[in-house]
Amino acid sequence: MANSDFSTLLSGSGTVNRSGLLTALEKRGAYVIDAAENPQALNAGNILTIIFSGIIFWYDPADATTAHDGVSCLVTAEGRRYKADQINGISARIVAVIDQNLATPPVSPTLGDKYIVAASGTGAWAAKDEQFAIYTARGWVFQVPNIWDIAYVVDEVLFYHYNAAGNWTSGLPALTIANTSLSLRKLKYFQLGVSVENQTTNTPPGSPADGVAYVVAGSPTGAWVGHSLDVAVYETSEWVFYDPYEGARIYDKSLDAAYNFNGATWVASVSGYSQISHVFTAAVENSANLTDVAYSATVAPTTASSNHADGVTLAHTAKAAGKRLEINYNCVMSVNDTSGVTVIESAIIAIQVDSTVSMSDWKVVGLLNTTAGSVTFVSCNVNFSLSAADASSHTYRIRIFLNHDSGGTVDVDISRREITIREVA
């Protein structure tokens, strides 16, 4: 359909209405203001649309008060207000920017690149802190952010919003969510906190599943370098790191236990034991003709010396290397002098791990002096403390050595034998 403004003015063969034609041209064409020109010096006349700095501004005849800012509002010489595209009077901007912490313009930008200028901008970005910097065919163009503008920062995979204090802040503006409007299944992590695989891994696993999490160990490599003690979560296609804060909570699946961050390290949420292993038998076991073994406080007894190996053994798998194992051995011991030895000085109770030649720990139990005959000891009770070498299964057993006058032999009967391993949380 023909434009009625122009068709009426230009139809026929009479004199052209120059004033009417000028009005029609002003109303129907967008007026372009060069970046070097001052919009406030323009006498707009009947202009309805202005293009300035790549932004379209529309005349708002109802507005007589909004101040000129060159981005959301232009005020011409005669006081007409031209407004950028708006929703309820506020510029609506959700902008994807490449970076938000650069203060110096990149050397070779691409048309359309957008940034948020960091503090103390330099070069073309000088005095443009916190503003949007957009690279156009005319060079860098800047937009002053409005409160609650939202920026998606590509290199951080995070949203930021411009708050009332004039700062870009990580995250979206606060939202009010109605009670019971969200179900727990909609949340990736809820009241139990983050569930991590373990706290001992240094190298990122290959092909991790979405949502898998670790507490990074003390000597990280690869993508985890510099993130020791952080919670590393694989989110969609990359590792995202969360700095622990004092009181932060995780659940360690490898240890079956909850841990809190105390400001320096992750510690078990509760004291006590993480697991207990136990074995007991009331059966009597005899070892005849044990000869004497010289006791040493510093040199571990070995399987090369005369000893009795208790047939009761206990397998235990620690939850992690370095876990403290409290081991208790309890039995009823009867010692019988079979060769007329006049003094039985002591018994050495030792703990053996797997089939090691040297005992891992040993304790001395004082015995009564005796002549030929027997001495019975009720509830021979000995405690050991070991550090778990790793998280593999190991077998623990007791070996009994006797320290007595040389030259004789002694029989040992043991019954009601019991081994208990308590692993400290």
Secondary structure per residue as TSV (DSSP state, phi and psi in degrees):
chain	resnum	aa	ss	phi	psi
A	1	M	-	360.0	136.9
A	2	A	-	-65.7	144.0
A	3	N	-	-68.3	118.0
A	4	S	H	-66.1	-32.2
A	5	D	H	-59.9	-47.3
A	6	F	H	-81.1	-37.4
A	7	S	H	-63.3	-36.9
A	8	T	H	-68.6	-43.4
A	9	L	H	-72.0	-31.5
A	10	L	H	-103.9	-0.3
A	11	S	-	-78.2	158.3
A	12	G	S	80.3	-171.0
A	13	S	S	-119.7	8.0
A	14	G	S	-79.3	-173.8
A	15	T	-	-66.6	137.6
A	16	V	-	-74.2	134.7
A	17	N	-	-78.2	93.9
A	18	R	H	-64.0	-40.2
A	19	S	H	-64.3	-43.1
A	20	G	H	-66.0	-39.3
A	21	L	H	-64.7	-39.9
A	22	L	H	-62.2	-43.7
A	23	T	H	-60.9	-43.6
A	24	A	H	-62.7	-42.9
A	25	L	H	-63.1	-41.6
A	26	E	H	-66.0	-40.6
A	27	K	H	-73.6	-35.5
A	28	R	H	-98.7	-4.1
A	29	G	S	-116.6	147.7
A	30	A	E	-82.3	130.1
A	31	Y	E	-93.3	122.1
A	32	V	E	-95.5	128.5
A	33	I	E	-109.9	123.9
A	34	D	-	-66.2	153.0
A	35	A	T	-60.6	-26.4
A	36	A	T	-84.3	-8.0
A	37	E	S	-93.3	157.4
A	38	N	-	-101.4	113.1
A	39	P	G	-59.7	-27.3
A	40	Q	G	-73.5	-11.4
A	41	A	G	-91.9	-2.5
A	42	L	-	-81.3	131.1
A	43	N	-	-92.6	102.1
A	44	A	-	-74.3	-23.6
A	45	G	T	59.6	-118.7
A	46	N	T	-103.4	14.2
A	47	I	-	-64.2	131.0
A	48	L	-	-100.8	-24.9
A	49	T	E	-134.7	132.4
A	50	I	E	-123.8	138.3
A	51	I	E	-110.3	122.2
A	52	F	E	-146.0	129.1
A	53	S	T	55.7	34.9
A	54	G	T	77.0	8.5
A	55	I	E	-115.5	139.3
A	56	I	E	-91.5	128.6
A	57	F	E	-116.4	136.4
A	58	W	E	-113.3	140.9
A	59	Y	E	-66.7	131.6
A	60	D	-	-116.7	94.6
A	61	P	T	-67.4	-16.1
A	62	A	T	-87.5	-7.8
A	63	D	-	-103.8	123.9
A	64	A	S	-126.5	12.3
A	65	T	-	-129.3	-25.4
A	66	T	-	-60.8	135.1
A	67	A	-	-77.5	152.4
A	68	H	-	-73.2	129.0
A	69	D	-	-129.7	-3.2
A	70	G	S	76.5	-2.8
A	71	V	S	-123.2	-51.0
A	72	S	S	-104.1	-19.4
A	73	C	E	-147.3	133.2
A	74	L	E	-112.3	134.4
A	75	V	E	-117.2	117.3
A	76	T	-	-82.6	178.1
A	77	A	T	-59.7	-32.8
A	78	E	T	-94.9	9.1
A	79	G	-	89.6	10.5
A	80	R	-	-76.4	139.4
A	81	R	E	-102.6	127.0
A	82	Y	E	-116.2	128.8
A	83	K	E	-117.1	141.6
A	84	A	E	-69.6	163.8
A	85	D	S	-50.1	129.9
A	86	Q	E	-136.5	159.3
A	87	I	E	-124.7	116.4
A	88	N	T	52.8	36.5
A	89	G	T	84.3	-1.3
A	90	I	E	-119.6	128.8
A	91	S	E	-58.8	129.5
A	92	A	-	-101.2	112.3
A	93	R	-	-132.2	124.0
A	94	I	E	-124.5	108.8
A	95	V	E	-117.0	135.5
A	96	A	E	-93.7	118.7
A	97	V	E	-115.6	154.0
A	98	I	S	-75.1	-40.4
A	99	D	-	-152.6	156.8
A	100	Q	S	-129.7	11.1
A	101	N	S	-128.6	25.7
A	102	L	B	-97.9	136.5
A	103	A	-	-105.8	-13.2
A	104	T	S	-117.4	132.5
A	105	P	-	-58.5	141.2
A	106	P	-	-63.4	152.3
A	107	V	S	-68.8	-43.3
A	108	S	S	-126.8	72.0
A	109	P	-	-72.1	158.9
A	110	T	-	-105.2	144.9
A	111	L	T	-52.3	131.4
A	112	G	T	94.5	-9.9
A	113	D	-	-60.3	138.4
A	114	K	E	-128.1	140.2
A	115	Y	E	-137.3	162.4
A	116	I	E	-106.0	124.3
A	117	V	B	-72.9	126.9
A	118	A	-	-78.3	177.9
A	119	A	S	-61.8	145.3
A	120	S	S	62.5	50.2
A	121	G	-	-58.0	147.4
A	122	T	-	-124.2	169.7
A	123	G	G	58.1	-131.9
A	124	A	G	-65.6	-15.6
A	125	W	G	-96.5	4.4
A	126	A	T	-59.5	137.3
A	127	A	T	64.9	20.5
A	128	K	-	-116.6	24.2
A	129	D	T	-53.5	137.6
A	130	E	T	73.9	-6.8
A	131	Q	S	-84.2	159.1
A	132	F	E	-74.2	130.4
A	133	A	E	-110.9	118.8
A	134	I	E	-119.0	126.3
A	135	Y	E	-88.4	119.5
A	136	T	E	-121.5	178.8
A	137	A	T	-63.8	-21.0
A	138	R	T	-93.5	5.8
A	139	G	E	103.0	-156.6
A	140	W	E	-78.3	129.5
A	141	V	E	-117.6	141.2
A	142	F	E	-120.1	145.1
A	143	Q	E	-128.6	128.8
A	144	V	-	-77.1	126.4
A	145	P	-	-70.3	148.2
A	146	N	-	-96.6	156.3
A	147	I	T	-56.7	131.6
A	148	W	T	75.2	12.3
A	149	D	-	-58.7	147.7
A	150	I	E	-119.8	134.9
A	151	A	E	-124.4	133.8
A	152	Y	E	-98.2	115.6
A	153	V	E	-93.0	110.9
A	154	V	T	-63.8	-44.9
A	155	D	T	-71.5	-14.4
A	156	E	T	-106.9	-11.0
A	157	V	T	53.6	46.2
A	158	L	E	-139.5	153.3
A	159	F	E	-94.7	145.6
A	160	Y	E	-126.9	153.9
A	161	H	E	-130.1	152.6
A	162	Y	E	-93.0	112.2
A	163	N	-	-88.3	177.7
A	164	A	T	-66.5	-19.9
A	165	A	T	-84.3	-1.1
A	166	G	S	83.4	30.3
A	167	N	-	-127.2	146.7
A	168	W	E	-81.3	125.8
A	169	T	E	-123.4	135.0
A	170	S	E	-60.9	136.9
A	171	G	S	99.1	169.3
A	172	L	-	-84.9	159.9
A	173	P	-	-58.4	156.0
A	174	A	-	-60.2	139.8
A	175	L	-	-121.2	147.4
A	176	T	-	-98.9	119.9
A	177	I	-	-111.5	126.6
A	178	A	-	-63.0	145.6
A	179	N	T	-56.4	140.9
A	180	T	T	64.1	13.6
A	181	S	-	-84.9	-12.4
A	182	L	S	-120.9	139.3
A	183	S	-	-99.2	154.1
A	184	L	G	-60.8	-31.2
A	185	R	G	-65.6	-16.5
A	186	K	G	-82.2	-10.0
A	187	L	-	-105.2	135.6
A	188	K	S	-69.3	-42.7
A	189	Y	S	-125.5	130.2
A	190	F	-	-126.7	-136.1
A	191	Q	T	-65.9	-19.4
A	192	L	T	-81.3	-8.3
A	193	G	-	81.9	-173.0
A	194	V	E	-78.0	132.8
A	195	S	E	-98.0	114.5
A	196	V	E	-101.9	153.7
A	197	E	S	-67.8	-46.1
A	198	N	-	-168.7	-178.3
A	199	Q	S	-120.7	19.5
A	200	T	-	-120.5	2.4
A	201	T	-	-90.6	132.2
A	202	N	-	-105.3	-26.1
A	203	T	S	-110.7	126.5
A	204	P	-	-55.1	132.1
A	205	P	-	-68.7	151.9
A	206	G	S	-79.5	145.3
A	207	S	S	51.4	53.5
A	208	P	-	-71.5	151.4
A	209	A	-	-79.4	152.2
A	210	D	T	-59.8	129.3
A	211	G	T	92.9	-8.9
A	212	V	-	-67.5	143.1
A	213	A	E	-136.6	151.3
A	214	Y	E	-140.5	154.2
A	215	V	E	-91.9	119.8
A	216	V	-	-66.9	131.0
A	217	A	-	-74.4	-172.3
A	218	G	S	-77.9	-13.1
A	219	S	S	-132.5	65.2
A	220	P	-	-68.1	152.9
A	221	T	-	-129.2	171.2
A	222	G	G	58.2	-134.9
A	223	A	G	-65.9	-12.2
A	224	W	G	-94.4	-1.9
A	225	V	T	-56.4	133.1
A	226	G	T	85.6	6.7
A	227	H	-	-122.4	28.7
A	228	S	T	-56.6	134.3
A	229	L	T	77.5	-10.4
A	230	D	-	-71.1	157.3
A	231	V	E	-89.8	117.8
A	232	A	E	-101.8	120.5
A	233	V	E	-119.6	128.8
A	234	Y	E	-84.6	111.2
A	235	E	E	-114.0	105.2
A	236	T	T	67.0	-65.9
A	237	S	T	-144.3	6.6
A	238	E	E	-154.1	162.1
A	239	W	E	-83.1	129.2
A	240	V	E	-114.7	134.3
A	241	F	E	-110.7	137.0
A	242	Y	E	-119.9	116.7
A	243	D	-	-67.9	128.0
A	244	P	-	-72.4	142.0
A	245	Y	-	-110.6	158.5
A	246	E	T	-60.3	122.7
A	247	G	T	100.3	-8.6
A	248	A	-	-60.4	148.8
A	249	R	E	-128.7	137.0
A	250	I	E	-133.8	163.4
A	251	Y	E	-116.8	120.2
A	252	D	E	-90.4	110.1
A	253	K	T	-67.6	-31.7
A	254	S	T	-70.8	-25.8
A	255	L	T	-105.3	-5.1
A	256	D	T	52.9	44.6
A	257	A	E	-151.8	152.1
A	258	A	E	-89.4	144.6
A	259	Y	E	-130.1	144.5
A	260	N	E	-115.4	151.0
A	261	F	E	-92.7	123.8
A	262	N	-	-95.5	11.8
A	263	G	S	103.0	-18.4
A	264	A	S	-131.5	-31.7
A	265	T	S	-157.0	170.7
A	266	W	E	-90.5	128.4
A	267	V	E	-127.4	152.3
A	268	A	E	-59.5	138.9
A	269	S	S	-68.5	-27.5
A	270	V	S	-128.6	150.8
A	271	S	-	-85.7	170.1
A	272	G	S	115.2	-151.5
A	273	Y	E	-113.3	139.7
A	274	S	E	-85.7	-25.7
A	275	Q	E	-164.0	156.5
A	276	I	E	-133.5	133.0
A	277	S	E	-116.1	145.7
A	278	H	E	-152.7	144.2
A	279	V	E	-145.0	145.5
A	280	F	E	-149.2	142.7
A	281	T	E	-146.3	142.3
A	282	A	-	-90.4	-6.6
A	283	A	-	-62.7	149.2
A	284	V	-	-89.3	138.1
A	285	E	E	-129.7	135.0
A	286	N	E	-119.4	142.6
A	287	S	E	-130.3	119.8
A	288	A	E	-98.5	150.4
A	289	N	E	61.0	47.0
A	290	L	E	-77.7	131.6
A	291	T	-	-94.9	173.4
A	292	D	B	-78.4	151.5
A	293	V	-	-128.1	129.7
A	294	A	-	-71.7	126.9
A	295	Y	-	-80.2	139.7
A	296	S	-	-132.7	134.7
A	297	A	S	-77.7	-15.8
A	298	T	S	-117.3	-20.5
A	299	V	S	-109.8	122.8
A	300	A	-	-67.7	138.5
A	301	P	-	-64.9	156.0
A	302	T	B	-126.9	168.9
A	303	T	T	-68.6	-9.6
A	304	A	T	-73.7	-20.7
A	305	S	S	-85.4	159.6
A	306	S	S	-63.4	125.0
A	307	N	-	-158.7	167.7
A	308	H	E	-116.6	124.5
A	309	A	E	-92.6	114.6
A	310	D	E	-61.9	130.1
A	311	G	E	-70.9	-12.4
A	312	V	E	-80.2	121.2
A	313	T	E	-124.2	160.2
A	314	L	E	-138.4	123.2
A	315	A	E	-90.9	136.7
A	316	H	E	-144.3	135.3
A	317	T	E	-112.4	112.0
A	318	A	-	-69.4	153.1
A	319	K	S	-74.8	-23.6
A	320	A	S	-162.8	154.5
A	321	A	T	-60.2	142.1
A	322	G	T	89.7	-7.8
A	323	K	-	-64.9	139.0
A	324	R	E	-82.5	129.5
A	325	L	E	-110.7	119.9
A	326	E	E	-97.6	116.2
A	327	I	E	-114.2	128.1
A	328	N	E	-118.5	133.9
A	329	Y	E	-120.6	131.4
A	330	N	E	-135.2	135.1
A	331	C	E	-160.2	169.9
A	332	V	E	-103.8	122.8
A	333	M	E	-114.8	132.7
A	334	S	E	-120.3	124.2
A	335	V	E	-112.5	126.7
A	336	N	E	-121.7	118.0
A	337	D	E	-76.0	114.0
A	338	T	S	-99.8	-3.8
A	339	S	S	-131.8	16.8
A	340	G	-	78.0	18.7
A	341	V	-	-62.8	136.5
A	342	T	S	-84.9	-28.0
A	343	V	-	-133.6	127.0
A	344	I	E	-106.4	113.2
A	345	E	E	-84.0	-51.2
A	346	S	E	-164.0	164.8
A	347	A	E	-116.0	141.9
A	348	I	E	-107.0	115.5
A	349	I	E	-100.7	122.0
A	350	A	E	-126.4	151.5
A	351	I	E	-107.0	130.9
A	352	Q	E	-115.5	134.6
A	353	V	E	-104.7	123.0
A	354	D	T	56.1	-130.3
A	355	S	T	-115.4	30.4
A	356	T	-	-62.1	145.7
A	357	V	S	-71.9	-43.9
A	358	S	B	-91.0	141.9
A	359	M	-	-72.5	145.6
A	360	S	S	-76.7	-30.0
A	361	D	E	-159.4	157.5
A	362	W	E	-152.8	147.9
A	363	K	E	-133.9	152.6
A	364	V	E	-102.9	133.6
A	365	V	E	-113.7	118.8
A	366	G	E	-70.6	135.6
A	367	L	-	-110.9	160.9
A	368	L	-	-76.2	144.6
A	369	N	-	-65.0	142.2
A	370	T	-	-153.6	157.8
A	371	T	-	-103.4	-166.4
A	372	A	S	-57.4	136.6
A	373	G	E	141.0	-150.6
A	374	S	E	-139.5	153.4
A	375	V	E	-129.2	131.3
A	376	T	E	-110.8	134.9
A	377	F	E	-118.0	121.9
A	378	V	E	-91.8	136.4
A	379	S	E	51.9	62.2
A	380	C	E	-68.1	110.4
A	381	N	E	-122.0	117.2
A	382	V	E	-129.8	139.9
A	383	N	E	-117.6	139.7
A	384	F	E	-125.8	156.5
A	385	S	E	-132.9	117.8
A	386	L	E	-123.6	159.1
A	387	S	E	-104.9	126.2
A	388	A	-	-62.3	130.1
A	389	A	-	-71.7	-31.7
A	390	D	S	-164.8	-170.7
A	391	A	S	-101.9	27.5
A	392	S	S	-97.5	165.1
A	393	S	E	-77.2	135.2
A	394	H	E	-133.3	153.6
A	395	T	E	-104.3	130.6
A	396	Y	E	-114.6	135.2
A	397	R	E	-145.9	164.4
A	398	I	E	-105.8	138.2
A	399	R	E	-121.9	137.6
A	400	I	E	-112.2	124.9
A	401	F	E	-115.4	150.0
A	402	L	E	-116.8	139.6
A	403	N	E	-116.2	105.4
A	404	H	E	-146.3	-179.2
A	405	D	-	-59.1	139.7
A	406	S	T	-69.0	156.9
A	407	G	T	97.3	-13.2
A	408	G	-	-113.4	177.2
A	409	T	-	-129.4	153.2
A	410	V	E	-137.2	140.2
A	411	D	E	-97.2	142.9
A	412	V	E	-124.7	126.0
A	413	D	E	-108.9	134.1
A	414	I	E	-127.0	140.1
A	415	S	E	-143.7	170.0
A	416	R	E	47.7	55.5
A	417	R	E	-86.6	139.4
A	418	E	E	-147.9	129.9
A	419	I	E	-121.4	130.8
A	420	T	E	-128.4	128.9
A	421	I	E	-114.3	121.9
A	422	R	E	-112.9	121.1
A	423	E	E	-95.6	120.6
A	424	V	E	-70.7	133.8
A	425	A	-	-62.9	360.0
